[in-house]
Amino acid sequence: MNRPVLFWVQHLLGIGHQRRSAAIARACAAAGLEVHYISGGMPVPHLDLAGCTFHQLPPCRSPDDSFSRLVDDRDQPVSPAFWSARQSQLTKLITSLRPGLFMTETYPFGRRAFRHELRPVLEQVSQAGVNVASVRDILVRKPDPTRYAASADLIERHYAAVLVHEPDRFTGFENSFPFSGQIAGRLHKTGYVAEQPPRPGDPLSTRDPTGDIIISGGGSDVALPLYQAALTARRYSQQAGKSVWRILVGQGVSATDFQSLTDGADNGVIVERTRADFQNLLRRARASVSLAGYNTAIDGLVAGIPMLLVPFTTATETEQTDRARALADTGHAASLDLATITGPALAAGVDHTLGLPRQNCDPGWFRGAERSAEILGDLAAQHRE
């Protein structure tokens, strides 16, 4: 008997984790698996989960980029009663659905605050099914090296596989996780998970000299410095000064800040909320300027346009800087520092980026969702046998 596949996904600030996981869930459903998708983050409008059953745990988020505390959907600090309600709902789902496979997104490489709700579930599932971890290409560097060892130990004790969402030729995960050798036998490189991967026979994007300069920053408000610099950058630009600069603002930016951006825009600069046709806009764009989050960087690689990455970085958030550096070192992007960005600096960065040679990536790099579905289907079949 085929038993369901359950996804556990928890985003705290931006929505990249949800978008990536939803793409994998859709691919699993399209492959004939029964998929249940469990979200512990704030509701994400228009999250595409075609063919999947959605379950919402009591939601929580990080109120700022320090990730030092969590609040519920009323912006109140999470309480023991909140954790109890989540644990009870998750346990009931596991008991009633009896999954053959349970996949945790990021955990145990991150999301340590949720270990108390997950560890009992991992033990429960492993008695009659398999646990799988899903993780992006690059991890946040941890100041305490014992955290790496603890993650590797949890993988060895509870997990059958780890899906790493980058191509075989890249080593972002190995470089950011010192204990990768210890769990090498469980690692599966899937390729990048792209929401709209290139299809065989698709014409390559052409660099339109009149195309827009697209500025984007994901779903949270951490890109505000980038948006603010972009409001006036066009006036200082040489190569890109004749293009429209289109700033796409995520839903995590407040209505007040959004209105301030709209009011402050120069001529030739359009400010609007993030659009459902984002990937199509990129394919027609002259260049992409963005933070260096996983999803946005992959969208730019798929589009095949010049990319200027402006990574969001704090003392505890390092993965965007590492990703921007890796893509810049391999010639796939240019990079600027978000902390010191100004309008003139951004204009100069865009002009430099437009002079980069075109990078045509291997379409096979972007089969991460489809390949993940194949691996999960194989693991579920092996367990049944």
HELIX and SHEET records of a PDB file:
HELIX    1   1 GLY A   16  ALA A   30  1                                  15    
HELIX    2   2 PRO A   80  LEU A   97  1                                  18    
HELIX    3   3 ARG A  112  PHE A  114  5                                   3    
HELIX    4   4 ARG A  115  SER A  126  1                                  12    
HELIX    5   5 THR A  146  HIS A  158  1                                  13    
HELIX    6   6 GLY A  172  SER A  176  1                                   5    
HELIX    7   7 SER A  180  ARG A  186  5                                   7    
HELIX    8   8 LEU A  224  ALA A  233  1                                  10    
HELIX    9   9 ARG A  234  TYR A  236  5                                   3    
HELIX   10  10 ALA A  255  GLY A  264  1                                  10    
HELIX   11  11 PHE A  278  ARG A  284  1                                   7    
HELIX   12  12 TYR A  294  ALA A  303  1                                  10    
HELIX   13  13 GLU A  319  ASP A  329  1                                  11    
HELIX   14  14 LEU A  338  THR A  340  5                                   3    
HELIX   15  15 GLY A  343  LEU A  354  1                                  12    
HELIX   16  16 PRO A  363  PHE A  366  5                                   4    
HELIX   17  17 GLY A  368  ARG A  384  1                                  17    
SHEET    1   A 7 THR A  53  GLN A  56  0                                        
SHEET    2   A 7 VAL A  35  SER A  39  1                                        
SHEET    3   A 7 VAL A   5  VAL A   9  1                                        
SHEET    4   A 7 LEU A 101  GLU A 105  1                                        
SHEET    5   A 7 VAL A 130  VAL A 135  1                                        
SHEET    6   A 7 ALA A 161  VAL A 164  1                                        
SHEET    7   A 7 LEU A 187  LYS A 189  1                                        
SHEET    1   B 2 CYS A  60  ARG A  61  0                                        
SHEET    2   B 2 VAL A  71  ASP A  72 -1                                        
SHEET    1   C 6 VAL A 269  ARG A 273  0                                        
SHEET    2   C 6 TRP A 245  VAL A 249  1                                        
SHEET    3   C 6 ILE A 213  SER A 216  1                                        
SHEET    4   C 6 ALA A 287  SER A 290  1                                        
SHEET    5   C 6 MET A 307  LEU A 309  1                                        
SHEET    6   C 6 ALA A 334  SER A 335  1                                        
END                                                                             
